[in-house]
Amino acid sequence: MGQRPSSGGRVATAEIERAERLDAAGRHDEAIDCLARATQLGSVEAKTRLAKRLIVGDRAPLLLAPGVDLMREAAAEGSAEAAAILAVLAAAGLGGRQDWASALELARLAAARGWRRAARQLEVLASLDPRLNATSWAQAPSPIALHDDPSVRVFPSFLSGEVCAWLVESAQGRLERAKVYDPASKTDLISEGRTNSAATFNLVETDLVHLMVQTRISAAIGVPFANMEGTTVLHYAPGEQITDHYDFVDPSIPGYEDEVRTRGERIATFLVYLNEDYEGGETEFSVLGIRHKGRRGEGLCFINALPDGTPDRRTRHAGRPPLRGEKWVFTQFVRSKPAVPFFAG
């Protein structure tokens, strides 16, 4: 017969379950207190959950350093998930530089502990280079110019089919109706101009494959990895679209001037088309007269800012609706400043 959980273990499990109920009721501060009590009782699961929330400020205070310390403790105590998240933090540049060697070592540890997603990420990365060589991942194909001023460039065969499939898989179960940010209310709102779905990934939700793609984008366009925002995977069912819009942050709109000052301008957008088995669904630049349908694995980069850093209004564009079949696209916004403070070192 297996061992019965200790009384402390039972109490810790009860605290975790209570935290879930409190979160569902919107009582997040109390939920955090429950996770903290379960952590003090020795629950590695509670410690991992608490660390994740502190690292990104998920219904909790944003306390990066304490969160990372807790995550390291959880990994040392045997948590497979904690090891996988530490792998992401190493590859993302915790401490000022990307450390792919440590990231891969931690991912192998997580896989050995039974974390299947870590094992699958290693398989996908090995499909690109069996040596798991981060230097080779950063070697992007030469671009083809669709337009010179503003710059719109295509990168053929930017990602492999295995990577495209993983990115689509990573978005499954995470898709929500895409929203637009309203600077007046400082909230994300539903808009009839954007009817597609999106899956977003923060620092503890992303994975090594996403980070490899960002590393490749950084090398392709010559912008530091630290300037990458979090990744997004977009999904368009037949008839869904994003109407004409800009990707830059317009400092002339109230509420955006401070954002540009502190976080920088969105100077570039990089798309990767994850499938091609659909009709319609082109990316259209109405001012430039470009209507482009990408092939699977192809990258498309366009520059949103003028040389002086101000918005380039010629970059108005739209994601037209697919007429038949689903469309999947990976989206990366690139800032003129580091997107996450600790990336800067």
C-alpha positions in Angstrom: 0.0 0.0 0.0 1.2 3.5 -0.8 2.0 6.0 1.9 -0.8 8.3 3.1 -0.1 12.0 2.7 0.9 13.7 5.9 -1.4 16.0 7.8 0.7 18.9 6.5 0.4 17.6 3.0 -3.4 17.3 3.2 -3.6 20.8 4.6 -1.4 22.1 1.8 -3.5 20.4 -0.8 -6.6 21.9 0.7 -5.0 25.4 0.6 -4.2 24.9 -3.1 -7.8 23.9 -3.8 -9.1 26.8 -1.8 -6.9 29.2 -3.8 -8.5 27.9 -7.0 -12.0 28.6 -5.6 -10.9 32.1 -4.4 -9.4 32.9 -7.8 -12.6 31.8 -9.5 -14.5 34.2 -7.2 -12.1 37.1 -8.0 -10.6 37.1 -4.5 -7.0 36.9 -5.8 -5.2 38.4 -2.7 -6.8 35.7 -0.5 -5.8 33.1 -3.1 -2.2 34.2 -2.9 -2.3 33.9 0.8 -3.5 30.3 0.5 -0.6 29.5 -1.9 1.8 31.1 0.5 0.5 29.0 3.4 0.8 25.9 1.3 4.3 26.8 0.4 5.2 27.2 4.0 3.8 23.7 4.6 6.3 22.4 2.1 4.2 22.0 -1.0 6.4 22.2 -4.1 3.3 22.5 -6.3 2.1 25.6 -4.3 5.6 27.1 -4.5 5.7 26.7 -8.3 2.3 28.2 -8.7 3.1 31.1 -6.4 6.5 31.7 -8.2 4.8 31.8 -11.6 2.3 34.4 -10.5 5.0 36.7 -8.8 7.3 36.5 -11.9 4.7 38.0 -14.2 2.3 39.7 -11.8 -0.5 37.4 -12.5 -3.3 38.4 -10.2 -0.5 39.2 -7.8 2.2 41.8 -7.2 4.9 41.8 -9.8 7.9 40.6 -7.7 10.3 39.2 -10.2 13.4 38.5 -8.0 11.4 36.8 -5.2 9.5 34.8 -7.8 12.6 33.6 -9.5 14.1 32.6 -6.1 11.0 30.5 -5.3 11.1 28.9 -8.7 14.8 27.9 -8.1 13.8 26.4 -4.8 11.0 24.5 -6.4 13.3 23.1 -9.1 15.8 22.1 -6.4 13.0 20.3 -4.6 12.2 18.2 -7.6 9.5 20.2 -9.6 9.7 19.3 -13.3 7.6 22.4 -14.2 9.9 24.7 -12.3 12.9 23.3 -14.1 11.1 23.9 -17.4 10.3 27.5 -16.5 13.9 28.2 -15.4 14.9 26.9 -18.8 12.7 29.6 -20.4 14.1 32.3 -18.1 17.7 31.3 -19.0 16.9 31.4 -22.8 15.1 34.7 -22.4 18.1 36.4 -20.9 17.6 36.4 -17.1 20.6 38.2 -15.8 21.3 40.2 -18.9 22.1 37.7 -21.6 20.6 34.6 -23.2 22.1 31.4 -21.9 21.0 28.6 -24.2 23.4 26.1 -22.8 21.8 26.4 -19.3 18.3 26.5 -20.9 18.8 23.2 -22.7 20.3 21.6 -19.6 17.3 22.6 -17.5 14.9 21.4 -20.2 16.6 18.0 -20.2 16.2 17.9 -16.5 12.5 18.8 -16.8 12.0 16.1 -19.4 13.8 13.5 -17.3 11.4 14.3 -14.5 8.5 13.6 -16.8 7.6 17.1 -18.1 6.4 16.0 -21.5 6.2 19.5 -23.0 9.9 19.9 -22.3 10.7 16.7 -24.1 8.6 17.7 -27.1 10.3 21.1 -27.3 13.7 19.4 -27.4 12.5 17.2 -30.2 11.2 20.2 -32.2 14.5 22.0 -31.7 16.5 18.9 -32.6 14.6 18.7 -35.9 16.2 22.0 -36.8 19.7 21.1 -35.7 20.4 17.7 -34.0 23.3 19.4 -32.1 20.8 21.8 -30.5 23.0 24.6 -31.6 21.6 28.0 -30.8 24.1 29.7 -33.2 22.6 27.8 -36.2 19.0 28.7 -35.2 19.9 32.4 -35.4 21.0 32.0 -39.1 18.0 33.4 -41.0 17.5 33.1 -44.8 18.1 36.2 -46.9 15.0 38.4 -47.4 13.2 39.4 -50.6 12.0 43.0 -50.8 8.3 43.6 -51.5 8.7 47.3 -50.8 11.7 49.5 -50.1 10.3 52.6 -48.3 8.8 51.7 -46.0 10.6 48.4 -45.8 8.4 45.3 -46.3 10.5 42.1 -46.7 9.7 38.4 -47.1 11.9 35.7 -45.5 11.3 32.4 -47.4 11.4 29.2 -45.4 12.0 31.1 -42.2 10.6 28.3 -40.0 10.3 24.5 -40.6 7.0 22.6 -40.7 7.8 21.1 -37.3 8.2 24.5 -35.7 5.0 25.8 -37.4 3.1 22.8 -36.1 4.4 23.3 -32.6 3.4 26.9 -32.6 -0.2 26.1 -33.7 -0.3 23.3 -31.1 0.9 25.7 -28.3 -2.0 28.0 -29.1 -4.7 25.2 -28.9 -6.8 25.7 -25.8 -5.5 29.2 -25.2 -7.4 31.1 -28.0 -9.6 34.0 -27.0 -11.4 36.6 -29.0 -8.8 39.1 -30.0 -9.1 42.6 -28.4 -7.8 46.1 -29.0 -6.3 48.3 -26.3 -8.2 51.4 -25.4 -5.9 54.0 -23.9 -8.7 56.0 -22.4 -10.0 53.2 -20.2 -6.6 51.4 -20.1 -8.3 48.1 -20.8 -8.6 45.7 -23.7 -11.9 45.8 -25.5 -13.8 43.8 -28.1 -13.9 45.5 -31.4 -15.9 44.8 -34.5 -12.8 45.6 -36.5 -11.0 42.6 -35.1 -13.0 39.4 -35.1 -10.3 36.8 -35.1 -8.9 34.9 -32.1 -5.5 35.2 -30.4 -3.3 33.3 -27.9 -0.8 35.4 -26.0 2.2 34.1 -24.1 3.9 35.8 -21.1 7.2 34.9 -19.6 6.0 31.8 -17.7 3.6 30.7 -20.5 6.1 30.7 -23.4 8.6 27.9 -24.2 12.0 27.3 -25.8 10.5 27.0 -29.3 8.9 30.4 -29.1 12.2 31.8 -27.8 14.1 30.2 -30.6 11.8 31.9 -33.1 12.3 35.2 -31.3 16.1 34.7 -31.4 15.9 34.0 -35.1 13.8 37.1 -35.7 16.3 39.2 -33.7 19.2 38.0 -36.0 17.1 38.4 -39.1 16.3 42.1 -38.6 19.3 43.2 -36.5 17.4 44.2 -33.4 18.3 43.0 -29.9 16.4 40.0 -28.6 15.6 42.1 -25.5 13.4 44.4 -27.6 10.9 41.6 -28.4 7.4 41.8 -26.8 5.8 38.6 -25.8 4.7 36.3 -28.6 1.1 35.9 -30.0 -0.4 33.3 -32.3 -3.4 34.5 -34.3 -6.2 32.3 -35.6 -8.7 33.2 -38.3 -11.8 31.1 -39.0 -13.5 31.7 -42.3 -14.8 35.3 -42.4 -12.7 36.5 -39.5 -10.4 39.4 -40.0 -8.5 42.4 -38.7 -9.5 45.5 -40.6 -7.1 48.3 -41.5 -4.9 49.4 -38.6 -1.4 50.4 -37.5 0.9 48.4 -35.2 2.9 51.4 -34.0 2.0 53.1 -30.7 0.8 56.6 -31.6 2.2 59.1 -29.0 -0.3 61.7 -30.2 -3.2 59.7 -28.7 -3.8 60.5 -25.0 -2.4 57.7 -22.8 0.2 56.5 -25.2 2.9 59.2 -24.9 4.1 57.8 -21.5 4.2 54.2 -23.0 6.4 55.3 -25.9 8.7 57.2 -23.5 9.1 54.2 -21.1 8.8 51.2 -23.3 9.8 52.6 -26.7 8.0 52.6 -30.1 6.9 49.4 -31.9 9.3 49.9 -34.7 8.8 46.6 -36.5 6.3 43.8 -36.9 7.4 40.2 -37.9 4.8 37.7 -39.0 5.3 34.0 -39.7 2.6 32.2 -41.7 2.0 28.8 -39.9 -0.1 27.2 -42.6 -1.2 27.9 -46.2 -4.2 25.5 -46.8 -6.8 28.3 -47.0 -8.3 30.6 -49.6 -8.1 34.4 -49.2 -6.7 35.7 -45.9 -4.1 37.9 -47.5 -2.1 40.5 -45.6 -2.9 43.8 -47.3 -1.1 47.1 -47.2 -3.7 49.4 -48.7 -1.4 52.5 -49.0 1.5 50.5 -50.5 -0.7 48.5 -52.9 0.6 45.2 -51.5 -1.6 42.1 -51.0 0.4 39.1 -49.9 -0.5 35.5 -49.0 2.4 33.8 -47.3 3.5 30.2 -47.6 3.8 28.0 -44.6 7.0 28.9 -42.6 7.5 32.2 -44.5 8.3 35.3 -42.5 7.1 38.8 -43.3 8.7 41.9 -41.7 7.6 45.5 -42.1 9.0 48.6 -40.4 6.4 50.8 -38.6 8.6 53.8 -37.8 10.4 56.5 -39.8 14.1 57.0 -39.4 13.5 59.6 -36.6 11.4 57.0 -34.7 8.0 58.5 -35.3 5.1 56.5 -36.7 5.0 55.7 -40.4 1.4 56.0 -41.4 2.0 54.4 -44.7 2.1 51.0 -42.9 -1.6 50.8 -42.5 -2.5 47.1 -43.1 -5.1 44.5 -42.6 -5.5 40.7 -42.2 -8.2 39.9 -44.7 -10.6 37.1 -43.9 -10.0 33.6 -45.2 -12.8 32.5 -47.5 -12.3 28.8 -46.9 -10.1 27.0 -44.3 -8.4 28.3 -41.1 -5.4 30.7 -41.1 -2.7 30.6 -38.4 -0.1 33.3 -38.0 2.7 33.9 -35.4 3.1 37.6 -34.6 6.1 39.4 -33.0 6.1 43.1 -32.2 9.6 44.7 -31.8 10.2 47.7 -29.6 12.9 50.4 -29.9 13.7 49.7 -26.2 14.1 46.5 -24.1 10.6 45.1 -23.6 11.4 43.5 -20.3 13.6 45.4 -17.8 15.8 42.4 -16.7 16.6 41.6 -20.3 18.8 44.8 -20.4 21.2 43.4 -17.7 
